[in-house]
């Protein structure tokens, strides 16, 4: 097939390049604008320049309103709070300049004079009343409303931040998003909190601007009459006429753009993010109920026919609404006749009696459900699936794509996530229904043995209180299966209210996928087999054959390498980058074949990947340390047995050490360090890990060698000592 020549992109025009250069100088432009605003307050302006700047002020206000209407979400206009401050200062500077010209020259340019004459229309009292009405509308209605919305939005956004962070972590753990998407969502959450917090403060500028406009108007009228009558020698009536026109014109020129920007701020903070524009969403949601339109149309028809109200407007509007309603009802009937309306009857296809569903767990598979025939060869009965997920019959919609189930797709993403995070190629996970389970239960099995069980309610949501919500929700009380935290199953109608109250809400598929992800991480060392290790070695050999040929089988066997990799996975250390691990094993494999010692050497080779995720945003490594006396006691108690390194401590002392570490972890958690690190010498690191892994399975224990190799700065947040209470 002949290839068509690709079209070369055209170079940007000279005007486009000129505009791009101007936009890149935005920082310099802002600095110049702020200096110019300050200059406007001090330097008298000619009336011609004042007319241009007043016109620019009106144009900027309309531009801000249009941008607020057409952005998809408030964060797309994140510079609005700063822009609001700059435009407010600009408007006040113009007010000061126009006031100076009004009082000194009784002339403030054509724009102000035309606005005043047009609005007044020869009646000064009407002009003053219209100006007061505009100020009241802006100050009492728009400004107060926008300020209140900003205040409430800022409070709820800040309260919901921990829940949103937990939701992002849950999506990451379930494989719905990758690390980069999680970082982007966290940045959006932080930007959203910053935006609404800034809007809460910026709305005060709008309120202050309205007050300043009222005060400046009274100053102009009273001061103008006094200056015109006593300094310029004008008759009092002529002075009132001249200065009233200029004052009202000046007030309108400043207050109309201020009101436009106040409306824009109210629209921006009160809208919700959506896929379509604001006008489209409003029209769709307002006109999406044809039966409601018919009721309104009938009511308007009654008002037009049987009341003294003018008939033509009511009859025209009633006819228009009825026409829209009939068109929508006809379209709805057409969709039903063509089968386009989704089936909501909730029919569950028969899927029992041992039928199985195997999700898309390899790149070549897409996920399907199939029946297994009775095996002819009994040897097939001996086969045990590496991992299984059994579900009760009420959970079948979670895996049935025709009913909107996405659990199979999530499991596929879990396999991808495990490969990227841990370097573990997860074997296929067989999903099957089991009529022996309770209808809402699911069971996770590892080589035929159940390792975890949970319960989910299809059609409901799991709401967890991160500690910020004070109001209780009605629903089925339960315990979150991963971390055993109290939670409640709520209906779909309560979901939005729960999120507003600060609860973190998960759908059933996310609960199962998150639980499955945590189980895979917990039992990763048991999942890794010799055959898996051989596949990894074959993959590495294609890229670095020298290290594999030197290591296997001359120095270490596949089984010995498996022991080392299992030790790393047991502490959730990624084995994705195999080359440095294998090189470390090759370097030390001649001196020892002890898997524990080789594991420590392997950890040192990937110390960077271990330490980097544990650092704080400031680059520090918050850690607990052991007292010198305690570390010496443990070092002297390390012994080597057939089962590897172990501690020969009295049970009472060993239990006290674990209790003291747990107490320090709890104390540091109260200070905001929820996942502290424990630092110790490399000699006791592994035995200390084995001592504490049952009581503190999530604790990370590092050796000083691993930390110092990366030149990380340690922030000591606590010290664990040995304080025995002997009876």
C-alpha positions in Angstrom: 0.0 0.0 0.0 1.4 3.4 -1.0 1.9 5.8 1.8 0.5 9.3 1.4 3.0 12.1 2.0 2.4 13.7 5.3 1.4 17.3 5.3 4.0 19.5 6.8 2.7 21.8 9.5 2.6 25.4 8.3 4.7 27.9 10.2 2.9 30.4 12.3 2.2 33.8 10.8 4.1 36.9 11.8 1.1 38.3 13.6 0.7 35.0 15.5 4.4 35.0 16.5 4.0 38.6 17.6 1.0 37.8 19.8 2.8 34.8 21.3 5.7 37.0 22.2 3.4 39.4 23.9 1.6 36.6 25.9 5.0 35.3 27.1 5.7 38.7 28.7 2.7 38.4 31.0 4.7 38.8 34.2 6.2 42.0 33.0 2.8 43.2 31.8 1.2 42.7 35.2 4.0 44.6 36.9 3.6 47.5 34.4 -0.2 47.5 34.9 0.1 47.7 38.7 2.5 50.6 38.4 0.1 52.3 36.0 -2.8 51.8 38.3 -0.9 53.5 41.1 0.0 56.3 38.7 -3.7 56.8 37.9 -4.4 57.6 41.5 -1.7 60.4 41.6 -1.3 61.8 38.1 -4.1 63.9 36.5 -5.3 62.5 33.2 -6.5 64.3 30.1 -10.2 63.6 29.4 -9.4 61.8 26.1 -7.2 59.2 27.9 -9.8 58.9 30.7 -12.5 58.1 28.0 -10.3 55.3 26.6 -9.6 53.8 30.0 -13.3 53.9 31.0 -14.2 52.1 27.7 -11.4 49.5 28.4 -12.9 49.0 31.9 -16.3 48.2 30.4 -14.8 45.9 27.8 -12.8 44.0 30.5 -15.9 43.5 32.6 -17.8 42.0 29.7 -14.9 39.8 28.7 -14.6 38.4 32.3 -18.4 37.7 32.2 -18.1 35.8 28.9 -15.2 33.7 30.0 -17.1 32.8 33.2 -20.0 31.6 31.1 -18.1 29.5 28.7 -15.4 27.7 30.9 -16.2 24.1 31.6 -15.2 24.2 35.3 -14.1 26.9 37.7 -10.5 25.7 37.8 -10.2 26.6 34.1 -10.4 30.3 35.2 -8.1 29.9 38.2 -6.7 33.4 37.8 -10.1 34.9 38.5 -9.4 35.9 42.2 -6.2 37.8 41.2 -7.9 39.3 38.2 -10.8 40.4 40.3 -8.4 42.3 42.6 -6.5 43.9 39.7 -9.8 45.0 38.0 -11.1 46.4 41.3 -8.0 48.5 41.9 -8.1 49.6 38.3 -11.8 50.7 38.6 -11.0 52.5 41.9 -8.1 54.3 40.3 -10.3 55.4 37.4 -12.9 56.6 40.0 -10.2 58.7 41.7 -9.0 60.2 38.4 -12.6 61.0 37.3 -13.3 62.5 40.7 -10.3 64.8 40.4 -11.4 66.0 36.9 -15.0 66.5 38.1 -14.0 68.6 41.1 -11.2 70.6 39.4 -12.6 71.2 35.9 -16.3 70.3 36.1 -15.5 68.1 33.1 -14.6 64.3 33.0 -14.8 63.5 29.4 -17.5 62.5 26.9 -18.1 59.0 28.3 -19.1 60.1 31.8 -21.1 63.1 30.6 -23.0 60.9 28.0 -23.8 58.3 30.5 -25.1 60.9 33.0 -27.2 62.8 30.4 -28.6 59.6 28.9 -29.7 58.0 32.2 -31.1 61.2 33.8 -33.0 62.3 30.7 -33.5 65.8 32.1 -34.8 64.5 35.5 -32.1 64.5 38.2 -34.2 62.8 40.8 -34.8 59.9 38.5 -31.1 59.6 37.7 -30.2 59.6 41.4 -32.8 57.0 42.2 -31.7 54.7 39.3 -28.1 54.9 40.5 -29.1 54.1 44.0 -31.1 51.1 42.7 -28.1 49.8 40.8 -25.9 50.1 43.8 -28.4 48.4 46.1 -28.8 45.5 43.5 -25.1 45.0 43.4 -24.4 45.5 47.1 -27.3 43.7 48.7 -28.1 41.0 46.1 -25.2 40.1 43.9 -22.2 40.9 46.0 -23.7 39.4 49.2 -24.8 36.3 47.4 -21.5 35.7 45.6 -19.6 36.3 48.8 -21.8 33.8 50.7 -21.4 31.2 47.9 -17.6 31.7 48.0 -17.5 31.3 51.7 -19.6 28.1 51.8 -17.7 26.6 48.8 -14.4 27.3 50.4 -15.4 25.6 53.7 -16.9 22.5 52.0 -13.9 22.2 49.6 -11.4 22.3 52.5 -13.5 19.9 54.6 -13.8 17.4 51.7 -10.0 17.5 50.8 -9.1 14.4 52.9 -12.0 12.4 51.5 -11.0 13.3 47.9 -7.4 12.3 48.6 -8.6 9.0 50.0 -10.8 8.5 46.9 -7.8 9.2 44.6 -5.7 6.6 46.6 -8.6 4.1 46.3 -8.7 4.6 42.5 -5.0 4.2 42.3 -5.0 1.1 44.4 -7.8 -0.4 42.3 -5.9 0.3 39.1 -8.5 2.7 37.6 -5.7 5.4 37.3 -2.0 5.3 37.1 0.5 7.3 39.2 0.6 10.3 36.8 -3.2 10.6 36.8 -3.2 10.4 40.6 -0.7 13.2 40.8 -2.7 15.3 38.4 -5.9 14.7 40.4 -4.1 15.6 43.7 -2.9 18.8 42.1 -6.5 19.6 40.9 -7.8 19.0 44.5 -5.1 21.4 45.9 -5.8 24.0 43.1 -9.5 23.7 43.8 -9.0 24.4 47.5 -6.7 27.3 46.7 -9.2 28.7 44.2 -12.2 28.7 46.5 -10.1 30.0 49.4 -8.9 32.9 47.2 -12.5 33.5 46.0 -13.7 33.8 49.6 -11.2 36.6 50.2 -11.6 38.2 46.7 -15.4 38.5 47.2 -14.6 41.0 50.0 -13.0 43.3 47.4 -16.3 43.4 45.4 -18.2 44.3 48.6 -15.7 47.0 49.5 -15.8 48.4 45.9 -19.6 48.8 46.1 -19.2 50.7 49.4 -16.4 52.9 48.0 -18.6 53.7 44.9 -21.4 55.0 47.2 -19.1 57.2 49.3 -17.3 58.6 46.2 -20.7 59.5 44.6 -21.8 61.5 47.7 -18.4 63.2 47.8 -18.7 64.2 44.2 -22.2 65.7 44.5 -21.6 67.6 47.8 -18.1 68.6 47.0 -19.0 69.6 43.4 -21.9 71.8 44.5 -19.6 73.6 47.1 -16.8 74.1 44.6 -19.0 75.2 41.8 -21.0 77.7 44.0 -18.2 79.1 46.2 -15.0 78.8 44.1 -16.1 78.9 40.5 -18.9 81.4 41.1 -21.6 79.3 39.4 -25.2 79.6 40.4 -26.4 76.9 42.8 -28.9 75.5 40.4 -26.3 75.4 37.6 -23.8 73.8 39.9 -26.3 71.1 41.0 -27.2 70.5 37.4 -23.6 70.2 36.2 -22.1 68.2 39.0 -25.2 65.9 39.3 -24.9 64.9 35.6 -21.1 64.2 36.0 -21.5 62.4 39.3 -24.2 60.1 38.1 -22.4 59.4 34.9 -19.2 58.7 36.8 -21.0 56.3 39.2 -22.7 54.4 36.3 -19.5 54.0 34.3 -17.8 52.5 37.4 -20.7 50.5 38.9 -22.0 48.8 35.7 -18.6 47.0 35.1 -18.4 46.3 38.8 -21.9 44.7 38.7 -20.9 42.7 35.6 -17.8 41.3 37.3 -19.8 40.6 40.5 -22.3 38.6 38.4 -19.3 36.7 36.8 -17.9 35.8 40.2 -21.3 34.5 41.3 -21.7 32.4 38.2 -18.2 31.0 38.5 -18.4 29.9 42.1 -21.9 28.6 41.9 -21.6 26.4 38.8 -20.5 22.7 38.8 -18.1 21.1 36.4 -19.6 19.4 33.4 -18.9 18.1 29.9 -21.0 20.7 28.1 -21.2 24.5 28.3 -23.3 26.2 31.0 -26.1 27.4 28.7 -26.5 23.9 27.2 -26.7 22.2 30.6 -29.2 24.8 31.9 -31.4 24.4 28.9 -31.2 20.5 28.9 -31.9 20.3 32.7 -34.7 22.9 32.6 -36.5 21.5 29.6 -35.9 17.9 30.2 -39.3 17.1 31.8 -41.9 17.3 29.1 -44.8 16.5 31.4 -43.8 19.4 33.6 -43.8 21.7 30.6 -47.3 20.5 29.8 -48.5 21.4 33.3 -46.9 24.9 33.0 -48.4 25.4 29.5 -51.9 24.4 30.7 -51.6 26.8 33.7 -50.6 29.7 31.4 -53.5 28.9 29.1 -56.0 29.1 32.0 -54.5 32.5 33.1 -54.8 33.8 29.5 -58.4 32.7 28.9 -60.1 33.1 32.3 -58.4 36.2 33.9 -58.2 39.9 33.0 -54.5 39.5 32.2 -53.4 40.2 28.6 -54.2 37.1 26.5 -51.7 37.3 23.7 -48.4 36.9 25.8 -49.8 34.1 27.9 -51.3 32.2 24.8 -48.0 32.6 22.8 -45.9 31.3 25.7 -48.3 28.5 26.4 -48.3 27.4 22.8 -44.4 27.4 22.7 -44.1 25.3 25.8 -46.7 22.8 24.7 -44.9 22.4 21.3 -41.6 21.7 23.0 -43.2 19.2 25.3 -44.9 17.3 22.5 -41.7 17.2 20.5 -39.8 15.7 23.5 -42.6 13.2 24.2 -42.5 12.0 20.5 -38.7 11.6 20.7 -39.0 9.7 23.9 -41.6 7.3 22.3 -39.3 6.8 19.3 -36.4 5.8 21.5 -38.5 3.3 23.4 -39.8 1.8 20.1 -36.3 1.5 18.7 -35.0 -0.1 21.9 -32.6 2.8 22.6 -33.7 3.2 26.2 -31.4 1.3 28.6 -33.0 -1.8 30.2 -33.6 -1.0 33.9 -35.7 -4.1 34.7 -32.7 -5.6 36.6 -32.9 -9.0 35.0 -30.0 -11.2 36.1 -28.9 -13.8 33.6 -28.5 -17.3 35.0 -25.0 -17.8 36.1 -24.9 -20.5 38.7 -24.0 -24.1 39.2 -20.3 -23.7 38.8 -20.2 -21.5 35.7 -17.1 -19.3 35.6 -16.1 -15.9 34.4 -12.5 -15.3 33.5 -11.7 -11.6 33.2 -9.3 -10.0 30.7 -6.1 -10.8 32.6 -3.7 -11.0 29.8 -2.9 -8.6 26.9 -4.5 -11.0 24.4 -7.8 -11.5 26.3 -10.8 -9.2 26.7 -12.8 -11.0 29.4 -15.5 -13.6 28.9 -17.8 -16.0 30.8 -17.8 -19.6 29.9 -19.0 -23.0 31.2 -16.5 -25.6 32.1 -17.4 -29.1 31.1 -16.8 -32.1 33.3 -13.1 -33.0 32.8 -12.5 -36.4 31.2 -9.0 -36.8 32.7 -9.0 -36.8 36.5 -5.5 -35.3 36.6 -7.1 -32.0 35.6 -8.9 -32.0 39.0 -5.6 -31.5 40.7 -5.1 -28.1 39.1 -5.4 -25.2 41.5 -5.9 -21.7 40.3 -3.3 -19.3 41.7 -5.9 -16.7 42.6 -9.7 -16.8 42.6 -12.5 -14.4 43.4 -15.8 -16.0 44.2 -19.0 -13.9 44.4 -22.5 -14.4 45.7 -25.3 -14.4 43.1 -26.4 -10.8 44.0 -22.9 -9.6 43.0 -23.2 -10.9 39.4 -24.1 -7.4 38.0 -20.6 -6.3 39.1 -19.0 -8.6 36.5 -21.7 -8.6 33.8 -20.9 -5.9 31.3 -24.4 -5.9 29.9 -25.6 -4.7 33.3 -22.9 -2.1 33.6 -20.5 -4.1 35.6 -16.8 -3.1 35.3 -15.2 -5.4 37.9 -13.5 -7.5 35.2 -12.0 -4.5 33.7 -10.7 -3.3 37.0 -9.0 -6.6 37.7 -7.2 -6.2 34.4 -6.0 -2.9 35.6 -4.9 -4.4 38.9 -2.6 -6.7 37.0 -1.1 -3.8 35.2 -0.7 -1.8 38.4 1.1 -4.7 40.1 3.5 -5.0 37.2 4.3 -1.3 37.3 4.5 -0.9 41.1 6.0 -4.2 42.3 7.3 -5.8 39.1 5.0 -8.8 39.9 3.4 -10.5 36.9 0.1 -11.4 38.5 -1.3 -14.8 37.2 -4.9 -14.9 35.8 -7.5 -14.3 38.5 -10.5 -16.6 38.0 -13.9 -15.0 38.8 -16.8 -17.3 39.5 -20.1 -17.3 41.2 -20.6 -19.6 44.2 -24.1 -20.4 45.4 -22.7 -21.5 48.8 -21.7 -17.9 49.6 -24.2 -15.5 51.1 -25.8 -13.5 48.3 -23.8 -10.3 49.0 -20.5 -11.9 50.0 -17.3 -12.3 48.0 -14.3 -14.5 48.8 -10.7 -14.1 47.7 -8.7 -17.3 47.5 -5.0 -18.0 47.1 -4.3 -21.5 45.7 -7.7 -22.7 46.8 -7.5 -21.3 50.3 -9.6 -18.4 51.4 -7.5 -15.5 52.6 -10.1 -12.7 52.7 -13.8 -12.2 52.6 -16.1 -9.2 52.4 -19.7 -8.0 51.8 -20.9 -5.4 49.3 -24.4 -4.1 48.4 -25.0 -3.7 44.7 -26.8 -0.4 43.9 -25.5 1.2 47.1 -22.4 3.1 48.1 -20.0 2.6 50.9 -19.5 5.9 52.9 -16.6 6.3 55.2 -16.1 9.2 57.7 -12.5 10.5 57.4 -13.0 12.3 60.7 -14.5 15.5 59.5 -18.2 14.7 59.2 -20.2 15.1 62.4 -23.6 14.1 61.1 -24.5 10.4 61.0 -26.0 8.7 57.8 -28.8 6.3 57.7 -27.9 2.9 56.2 -26.5 -0.5 56.9 -23.6 -0.2 59.4 -20.5 -2.2 58.3 -16.7 -2.4 58.5 -14.5 -1.4 55.6 -12.8 -4.7 54.5 -9.2 -3.4 53.9 -8.4 -1.4 57.0 -11.4 -2.5 59.2 -12.7 1.1 59.6 -16.3 1.8 60.5 -18.5 2.6 57.4 -22.1 2.6 56.3 -23.8 1.4 53.1 -26.1 4.2 51.8 -28.5 4.4 48.9 -27.7 6.2 45.7 -30.0 9.1 46.7 -27.9 9.8 49.7 -24.6 9.8 47.8 -24.5 13.5 47.0 -25.5 14.5 50.5 -22.8 12.2 52.0 -20.1 13.9 49.9 -21.3 17.3 50.9 -21.1 16.3 54.6 -17.5 15.2 54.1 -17.8 11.4 53.7 -15.7 9.5 51.3 -18.0 7.4 49.1 -17.1 4.3 47.1 -19.1 2.2 44.7 -19.2 -1.6 45.2 -16.7 -2.4 42.4 -14.2 0.0 43.9 -14.5 -1.7 47.3 -13.9 -5.2 45.9 -11.1 -4.0 43.6 -9.4 -2.1 46.5 -9.6 -5.2 48.8 -8.2 -7.4 46.0 -5.3 -5.0 45.4 -4.4 -5.0 49.1 -4.6 -8.8 49.3 -2.3 -9.1 46.3 0.3 -6.7 47.9 0.0 -8.6 51.2 0.6 -12.0 49.6 2.9 -11.0 46.8 5.7 -13.1 48.1 3.5 -16.2 48.2 2.3 -15.5 44.6 5.8 -15.4 43.1 6.8 -18.9 41.9 10.0 -20.4 40.5 8.4 -20.4 37.1 7.7 -16.6 37.4 11.3 -16.0 38.4 12.5 -18.0 35.4 10.4 -15.8 33.1 11.8 -12.7 34.7 15.3 -14.0 34.2 14.6 -14.8 30.6 13.3 -11.3 30.1 16.4 -9.7 31.7 18.7 -12.0 29.7 17.5 -10.4 26.5 18.7 -7.0 27.7 21.6 -7.9 30.0 22.8 -11.5 29.3 26.1 -11.1 31.1 24.7 -10.8 34.6 22.2 -13.7 34.1 24.9 -16.0 32.7 27.2 -15.2 35.6 24.6 -15.6 38.2 22.6 -18.7 37.1 23.4 -21.5 37.7 27.0 -20.8 38.6 26.5 -18.8 41.8 22.8 -19.1 42.7 20.0 -21.4 41.7 16.6 -20.1 40.6 15.1 -21.2 43.9 17.7 -19.1 45.9 16.9 -16.1 43.7 13.2 -16.7 44.3 13.8 -16.6 48.1 15.5 -13.2 47.8 12.8 -11.8 45.6 10.1 -13.1 47.9 11.8 -11.4 50.9 11.7 -8.1 48.9 8.1 -8.5 47.9 7.1 -9.3 51.5 8.2 -5.8 52.4 6.6 -4.3 49.3 9.9 -3.5 47.6 9.5 -3.4 43.9 11.4 -6.0 41.8 10.6 -4.3 38.5 14.2 -3.1 38.0 15.8 -6.5 38.1 19.2 -5.7 36.7 20.7 -3.9 39.9 19.2 -6.7 42.1 20.8 -9.4 40.0 24.1 -7.5 39.9 24.0 -7.2 43.7 23.4 -11.0 44.0 26.3 -11.7 41.6 28.6 -9.4 43.6 27.9 -11.1 46.9 26.8 -14.6 45.8 30.4 -16.0 46.1 30.7 -14.9 49.7 27.3 -16.2 51.0 24.2 -18.0 49.9 22.2 -16.9 52.9 19.0 -15.4 51.4 18.6 -13.0 54.3 22.0 -11.5 53.8 21.6 -11.5 50.1 18.2 -9.7 50.5 19.9 -6.9 52.5 22.5 -6.5 49.7 19.7 -6.4 47.1 17.8 -3.8 49.1 20.9 -1.6 49.2 21.1 -1.8 45.4 17.5 -0.4 45.0 17.7 1.9 48.0 16.8 4.9 45.9 13.4 3.4 44.8 12.7 2.5 48.4 13.5 5.8 50.0 12.2 8.3 47.4 8.4 7.6 47.9 8.9 7.9 51.7 10.2 11.5 51.6 8.1 14.4 52.6 7.4 17.3 50.2 10.2 19.1 51.8 12.7 16.3 51.0 13.0 15.1 54.6 12.6 11.5 55.8 10.5 11.5 59.0 11.6 8.5 61.0 11.6 6.9 64.4 15.0 5.7 65.8 16.0 3.2 68.4 17.8 4.1 71.6 21.5 3.0 71.6 20.9 0.7 74.6 17.9 -1.0 72.9 19.8 -1.4 69.6 22.8 -3.0 71.4 20.6 -5.5 73.2 19.0 -6.5 69.9 22.3 -6.8 68.1 23.7 -9.1 70.7 20.5 -11.3 70.4 20.7 -11.9 66.7 21.3 -15.6 65.9 21.5 -17.6 62.8 19.3 -20.8 62.5 18.2 -23.1 59.8 15.1 -20.8 59.3 17.4 -17.8 58.9 18.2 -14.9 61.2 16.2 -14.6 64.4 16.2 -12.9 67.8 17.0 -14.8 71.0 15.2 -12.5 73.3 12.9 -13.4 76.2 9.3 -13.3 75.1 8.5 -10.6 77.7 11.3 -8.3 76.4 10.3 -8.9 72.7 6.7 -8.1 73.5 7.7 -4.9 75.3 9.8 -3.8 72.3 6.8 -4.3 70.0 4.5 -2.4 72.4 6.9 0.5 72.7 7.2 0.8 68.9 3.4 0.6 68.5 3.0 3.4 71.2 5.5 5.6 69.4 3.7 5.0 66.1 0.4 6.0 67.7 2.0 9.2 69.2 3.5 10.3 65.9 0.2 9.6 64.1 -1.4 12.1 66.4 1.2 14.7 65.1 0.3 14.0 61.5 2.8 11.3 60.6 0.5 8.5 59.6 3.2 6.2 58.1 6.4 6.8 60.1 9.6 5.0 59.2 11.7 3.1 61.7 15.5 3.4 61.3 18.0 0.9 62.7 21.3 -0.7 61.8 21.5 -3.1 58.9 22.4 -6.0 61.3 19.0 -6.0 63.1 16.8 -4.6 60.3 15.5 -7.9 59.0 15.0 -9.5 62.5 13.2 -6.4 63.7 10.9 -6.5 60.7 10.0 -10.1 61.5 9.4 -9.2 65.1 7.0 -6.4 64.3 5.3 -7.6 61.0 2.3 -9.1 62.7 1.5 -6.2 65.0 2.6 -3.4 62.6 2.3 -4.9 59.1 2.3 -1.5 57.3 5.4 -0.1 59.0 8.5 0.5 56.9 11.8 -0.4 58.5 15.0 1.0 56.9 18.6 0.6 57.7 21.0 3.5 58.1 23.0 2.2 55.1 20.0 2.4 52.8 19.2 6.0 53.9 22.8 7.3 53.9 23.4 5.9 50.4 20.8 8.3 49.0 22.0 11.2 51.2 18.5 11.7 52.5 18.0 14.1 55.4 16.5 12.4 58.4 13.9 14.1 60.5 13.8 12.3 63.8 10.2 12.4 65.1 10.6 10.0 68.0 12.9 7.6 69.8 12.0 4.1 70.9 13.7 3.0 74.2 13.4 -0.2 76.3 11.2 0.5 79.4 10.3 -2.8 81.0 7.6 -3.0 83.7 8.6 -6.3 85.4 6.1 -7.8 87.8 
